[in-house]
Amino acid sequence: MGNYQLQVTIDQDSGFCFGVVYAIDMAEEILAEDGYLYCLGDIVHNDEEVLRLKAMGLRIIEHAELSDLHNEKVLIRAHGEAPETYRTALENNITLIDASCPVVLKLQNRIKTSYDSNEKILIFGKHGHAEVIGLQGQTNGDALVFQDIAELDNAELPASFTLYSQTTKSMEKFYSVKEELLSRGYEVKANDTICRQVSNRDKDLPAFATKFDKVVFVSGKKSSNGKVLYEVCKKHNPDTYFVSSIDELDKSMFNAGDKVGIAGATSTPMWLMQKVKAELENY
């Protein structure tokens, strides 16, 4: 009977990236000391992990609520923030616990320098995404954000501009956007600012995905990087399923004795992938 059981393997390169580990470690340290901590926006694009930290005393607030807060500690997550947030904190005597990812900070700095040199700036990124709002903030909101090249079809673009990318975008897409803009006759100075921890996963995942009959990709629905990496898995193994929690698993997805691989986004906690593995091993 034993061979009917699913054989489940977790991708050891999956899980939190450096920036997320850093932010969560910082939050846990302060929560242990103070019993509560405010965090601006979801600390990570993963509902299960957010719930775990809320139970420890993390209080998620939105930007509108920051202006009403005084004399408190507030965590800035890995995605980074616009200058406006730092100004508000200063005015309200808020201590910022800044866990902005160094890769994002470096990018913010490069965009600000470009902007101060009067360069026209385009940002390839997701509208309304936390990181992108922080990047656009470096340009007083002047930078043009687009998540799809089609958005630029009827846009009035300057003849020459500098192109940046949100750090978790697909490298392949970034370069095809650059080529397309060059072919339309624009003078493009392209800065590949994609995080290497993300792009290396792009490279390693195909080999992982092809080893299995089925792949379960575990990620929050809001994760940009989750979407990118899920597509990579699916391209190399069409039998890839996207799930956010164990409730979304279904026995009908699998056959007896399937070899199943579990992978996740840079915002997927390892404990969640382990929970999925334990669930599958019950089948």
C-alpha positions as CSV (number, residue, x, y, z in Angstrom):
1,M,0.0,0.0,0.0
2,G,2.9,2.3,0.9
3,N,3.7,3.4,-2.7
4,Y,0.3,5.1,-3.1
5,Q,1.4,7.9,-0.8
6,L,2.5,11.2,-2.4
7,Q,6.2,11.8,-2.3
8,V,6.6,15.4,-1.3
9,T,9.7,17.6,-1.6
10,I,10.1,21.3,-0.6
11,D,12.3,23.5,-2.7
12,Q,15.0,24.5,-0.3
13,D,15.7,27.8,-2.2
14,S,12.1,28.9,-1.7
15,G,10.9,31.0,1.1
16,F,11.7,34.4,2.6
17,C,14.3,36.6,0.9
18,F,16.8,38.5,3.0
19,G,14.7,41.7,3.1
20,V,11.7,39.9,4.5
21,V,13.7,37.8,7.1
22,Y,15.3,41.1,8.2
23,A,11.9,42.9,8.6
24,I,10.2,40.0,10.5
25,D,13.2,39.4,12.8
26,M,13.1,43.1,13.7
27,A,9.3,43.0,14.3
28,E,9.6,39.9,16.5
29,E,12.4,41.4,18.6
30,I,10.3,44.5,19.3
31,L,7.1,42.6,19.9
32,A,8.9,40.4,22.5
33,E,10.0,43.6,24.3
34,D,7.1,45.9,24.0
35,G,4.2,43.5,23.4
36,Y,2.9,45.5,20.4
37,L,4.3,47.3,17.3
38,Y,2.7,49.3,14.5
39,C,3.5,48.4,10.9
40,L,2.8,50.5,7.9
41,G,0.9,48.2,5.5
42,D,1.1,44.4,5.5
43,I,4.6,43.4,6.7
44,V,4.7,40.8,3.9
45,H,2.3,39.8,1.1
46,N,1.3,36.7,2.9
47,D,-1.9,36.6,4.9
48,E,-1.0,33.5,7.0
49,E,2.3,35.1,8.2
50,V,0.5,38.4,8.9
51,L,-2.0,36.6,11.1
52,R,0.8,34.9,13.0
53,L,2.5,38.2,13.7
54,K,-0.8,40.0,14.6
55,A,-1.3,37.3,17.2
56,M,2.0,38.4,18.7
57,G,0.8,42.1,18.8
58,L,1.6,43.5,15.4
59,R,-0.8,46.3,14.5
60,I,-1.1,47.0,10.7
61,I,-2.0,50.6,9.9
62,E,-2.5,52.4,6.6
63,H,-0.9,55.7,5.6
64,A,-4.0,57.7,6.5
65,E,-3.7,56.5,10.1
66,L,0.0,57.4,10.4
67,S,-0.9,61.1,10.6
68,D,-3.1,60.5,13.6
69,L,-0.3,58.6,15.4
70,H,2.1,60.3,17.9
71,N,5.0,59.2,20.0
72,E,4.9,55.6,18.8
73,K,7.2,53.1,17.1
74,V,6.3,52.2,13.5
75,L,7.9,49.6,11.4
76,I,8.7,50.3,7.7
77,R,8.6,46.9,5.9
78,A,11.1,45.7,3.2
79,H,9.2,47.4,0.4
80,G,10.4,50.8,1.5
81,E,8.5,54.1,1.7
82,A,8.2,57.5,0.0
83,P,9.9,60.6,1.6
84,E,6.5,61.8,2.7
85,T,6.3,59.0,5.3
86,Y,9.6,60.1,6.9
87,R,8.4,63.7,7.0
88,T,5.1,62.7,8.8
89,A,7.1,60.6,11.3
90,L,9.3,63.5,12.1
91,E,6.4,65.8,12.7
92,N,4.6,63.3,14.9
93,N,7.6,62.2,17.0
94,I,7.2,58.7,15.6
95,T,10.3,56.4,15.9
96,L,10.6,54.6,12.5
97,I,12.0,51.1,12.7
98,D,13.3,51.0,9.1
99,A,13.4,47.5,7.7
100,S,13.5,48.7,4.1
101,C,15.4,46.2,2.0
102,P,18.8,47.5,1.0
103,V,18.2,46.5,-2.7
104,V,15.1,48.7,-2.7
105,L,16.9,51.6,-0.9
106,K,19.7,51.5,-3.4
107,L,17.1,51.7,-6.2
108,Q,15.3,54.6,-4.5
109,N,18.6,56.4,-4.3
110,R,19.3,55.8,-8.0
111,I,15.9,57.1,-9.0
112,K,16.3,60.2,-6.9
113,T,19.7,60.9,-8.4
114,S,18.3,60.5,-11.9
115,Y,15.4,62.7,-11.1
116,D,17.6,65.4,-9.6
117,S,19.6,65.3,-12.8
118,N,16.4,66.2,-14.7
119,E,16.1,62.8,-16.4
120,K,12.7,61.6,-17.5
121,I,11.8,58.4,-15.6
122,L,9.8,55.4,-16.5
123,I,9.2,52.6,-13.9
124,F,8.2,49.1,-15.0
125,G,6.2,48.0,-12.0
126,K,2.8,47.2,-10.6
127,H,0.4,50.1,-10.1
128,G,-0.3,50.8,-6.5
129,H,2.3,48.3,-5.2
130,A,4.0,49.4,-2.0
131,E,7.5,49.4,-3.4
132,V,6.4,51.3,-6.6
133,I,4.7,54.0,-4.5
134,G,8.0,54.4,-2.6
135,L,9.9,54.6,-5.9
136,Q,7.6,57.1,-7.5
137,G,7.8,59.2,-4.3
138,Q,11.5,59.8,-5.1
139,T,10.3,61.8,-8.1
140,N,7.5,63.8,-6.5
141,G,5.2,61.5,-8.4
142,D,6.5,62.6,-11.8
143,A,7.8,59.2,-12.9
144,L,5.5,57.3,-15.3
145,V,4.6,53.8,-14.0
146,F,3.4,51.1,-16.3
147,Q,3.0,47.4,-15.7
148,D,2.3,46.5,-19.3
149,I,3.9,47.8,-22.5
150,A,0.4,48.3,-24.1
151,E,-0.2,51.1,-21.6
152,L,2.5,53.1,-23.5
153,D,0.9,52.7,-26.9
154,N,-0.8,56.0,-26.8
155,A,1.3,57.7,-24.2
156,E,3.1,61.0,-24.9
157,L,6.7,59.9,-24.1
158,P,9.8,62.1,-24.2
159,A,12.3,61.2,-26.9
160,S,14.8,60.0,-24.3
161,F,14.3,58.6,-20.8
162,T,15.7,56.4,-18.1
163,L,14.0,53.0,-17.5
164,Y,13.9,51.4,-14.0
165,S,12.1,48.3,-12.7
166,Q,10.4,47.3,-9.5
167,T,12.9,44.9,-7.9
168,T,10.6,41.8,-8.1
169,K,9.7,42.0,-11.8
170,S,10.7,39.2,-14.3
171,M,14.1,39.9,-15.8
172,E,13.0,38.5,-19.1
173,K,10.0,40.9,-19.3
174,F,12.1,43.8,-18.3
175,Y,14.5,43.2,-21.2
176,S,11.8,42.6,-23.7
177,V,10.2,46.0,-22.6
178,K,13.5,47.7,-23.1
179,E,14.0,46.1,-26.6
180,E,10.4,47.1,-27.6
181,L,10.9,50.7,-26.5
182,L,14.2,50.9,-28.4
183,S,12.5,49.5,-31.5
184,R,9.9,52.2,-31.2
185,G,12.7,54.7,-31.7
186,Y,13.2,56.0,-28.1
187,E,16.5,56.7,-26.6
188,V,16.4,54.4,-23.5
189,K,18.9,54.3,-20.7
190,A,17.9,51.0,-19.0
191,N,18.8,50.2,-15.4
192,D,18.3,46.6,-14.5
193,T,17.4,46.9,-10.9
194,I,15.8,43.5,-10.4
195,C,16.8,41.7,-7.2
196,R,19.3,38.9,-7.9
197,Q,17.7,36.8,-5.2
198,V,14.5,36.9,-7.3
199,S,16.1,36.5,-10.7
200,N,18.3,33.6,-9.5
201,R,15.1,31.9,-8.4
202,D,13.8,32.5,-12.0
203,K,16.8,30.5,-13.1
204,D,16.7,27.7,-10.6
205,L,13.0,27.0,-10.5
206,P,12.7,25.4,-14.0
207,A,15.1,22.6,-13.0
208,F,13.1,22.1,-9.8
209,A,9.7,22.1,-11.5
210,T,10.5,19.5,-14.1
211,K,11.5,16.9,-11.5
212,F,8.0,16.3,-10.3
213,D,4.6,15.1,-11.6
214,K,2.9,18.0,-9.9
215,V,4.1,21.3,-8.4
216,V,2.2,23.1,-5.6
217,F,3.2,26.8,-5.6
218,V,2.5,28.4,-2.2
219,S,2.1,32.2,-2.2
220,G,-0.1,35.1,-1.1
221,K,-2.4,36.4,-3.8
222,K,-0.9,40.0,-3.4
223,S,2.7,38.9,-4.0
224,S,4.1,40.3,-7.3
225,N,7.1,38.0,-7.0
226,G,4.7,35.1,-6.4
227,K,3.0,35.7,-9.7
228,V,6.3,35.8,-11.5
229,L,7.7,32.6,-10.0
230,Y,4.4,30.7,-10.3
231,E,4.4,31.5,-14.1
232,V,8.0,30.2,-14.3
233,C,6.9,26.9,-12.6
234,K,3.8,26.6,-14.8
235,K,5.8,27.2,-18.0
236,H,8.1,24.3,-17.1
237,N,5.5,22.1,-15.5
238,P,1.9,22.6,-16.7
239,D,0.6,20.7,-13.7
240,T,1.4,23.5,-11.3
241,Y,-1.2,24.7,-8.8
242,F,-1.2,28.1,-7.0
243,V,-2.4,27.9,-3.4
244,S,-2.4,30.4,-0.6
245,S,-3.4,28.0,2.2
246,I,-4.0,24.3,2.9
247,D,-7.8,24.9,2.4
248,E,-7.1,25.3,-1.3
249,L,-5.6,21.9,-1.7
250,D,-7.8,19.1,-3.1
251,K,-7.2,15.4,-3.4
252,S,-8.5,15.4,-6.9
253,M,-5.4,17.4,-8.0
254,F,-3.2,14.4,-7.4
255,N,-2.9,10.7,-8.4
256,A,-1.7,7.9,-6.1
257,G,2.1,7.9,-5.8
258,D,2.6,11.3,-7.5
259,K,6.0,13.0,-6.9
260,V,5.0,16.5,-5.7
261,G,7.3,19.5,-5.5
262,I,6.5,22.5,-3.2
263,A,7.8,25.9,-4.0
264,G,7.0,29.4,-2.9
265,A,7.6,33.1,-3.3
266,T,10.1,35.3,-1.5
267,S,7.2,36.2,0.8
268,T,6.2,32.6,1.6
269,P,7.1,31.4,5.1
270,M,8.8,28.0,5.3
271,W,6.4,26.9,8.1
272,L,3.5,27.3,5.6
273,M,5.3,25.2,2.9
274,Q,5.9,22.6,5.7
275,K,2.2,22.7,6.6
276,V,1.3,22.1,2.9
277,K,3.7,19.2,2.8
278,A,2.2,17.6,5.9
279,E,-1.3,17.9,4.5
280,L,-0.2,16.3,1.2
281,E,1.4,13.4,3.0
282,N,-1.9,12.6,4.6
283,Y,-3.5,11.9,1.2
